[in-house]
Amino acid sequence: MTDQEVIALINRTLCEEFELDPETMHPGVTLYDELELDSLDAVDMVVALEQAFQIRIREEERMRQIRTLGEIHAYVLEKYHALAS
C-alpha cells in the first residue's frame, strides 16, 4: 500500500467505527475536541486500527500522546513501514 492508501484506510476505518463525516478527516483535526472522541473511544480506535493493519499498538505510550488525526497517520505509517521491512 502507498502512504496515501494507508491514510485513506485509517480515515475510512475511523469514519466507519465512529460514524464520522469524511469531510472532517484532515490531518489537523483534533480527536477529542473536534471529533468529540473520549477515552473509551480511544480504546476502540486502537482496536480498529490494529485490526485494519494487523499491527500491535495497544500498549505503546506514544499512542496515548496522540491528539490529532495527522499524528495517527504518522504513527500508523511508521508502524506499517516497520512491519513491511
HELIX and SHEET records of a PDB file:
HELIX    1   1 ASP A    3  PHE A   18  1                                  16    
HELIX    2   2 PRO A   22  THR A   24  5                                   3    
HELIX    3   3 SER A   39  PHE A   53  1                                  15    
HELIX    4   4 GLU A   61  GLN A   65  1                                   5    
HELIX    5   5 LEU A   69  ALA A   84  1                                  16    
END                                                                             
